[in-house]
Amino acid sequence: MAIDPDAKIDHEGPVTPYRQLAEILKARIARGDWADGRPIASETRLVQEYGIARTTVRRALDVLVDERVVWKVQGRGTYVGQPPVENP
């Protein structure tokens, strides 16, 4: 079953909030909210939008990094897709 990109976090549900957020963000990427190679919303924005702790947001983003959906650039943000290949 596909997750609604506009879903809210269910704090009482059986799925942990960070897993819910990871699925919501994947659905938003699939919908085209953020283009490949472009940054997604900041951690601060996601904390405000979903009413969850920064550590929960970071954990969700780490799941997406592990799944190769996004990549992070320290001090810049989290980007959709995979990082560009750097030539030596």
URMO-V760120 format. One line per field, one symbol per residue. phi: phi as a letter, one per 40 degrees, with the letter a starting at -180 (. if undefined). psi: psi as a letter, one per 30 degrees, with the letter a starting at -180 (. if undefined). burial: # if it has 9 or more other ideal C-beta (glycine too) atoms within 8 Angstrom, else .. A space follows every 10 residues. Layout:
# URMO-V760120
phi=???
psi=???
burial=???
This chain:
# URMO-V760120
phi=.ccccccbcc ccccccdccd cdcccccccc chcbcdgbcc dcddccdccb gbcdcccccc cccccccgcb bbbdgbhbbc gbcccccc
psi=kkkkfgllkj fflfkkeeee eeeeeeeeee fgeklkflkl kleeeeeeef hlleeeeeee eeeeeeghel lkjkfeakkk blkkkkk.
burial=..#.#.#.#. ......#### #########. ...#....## ..#..##..# .#...##### #.###...## ###....### ........
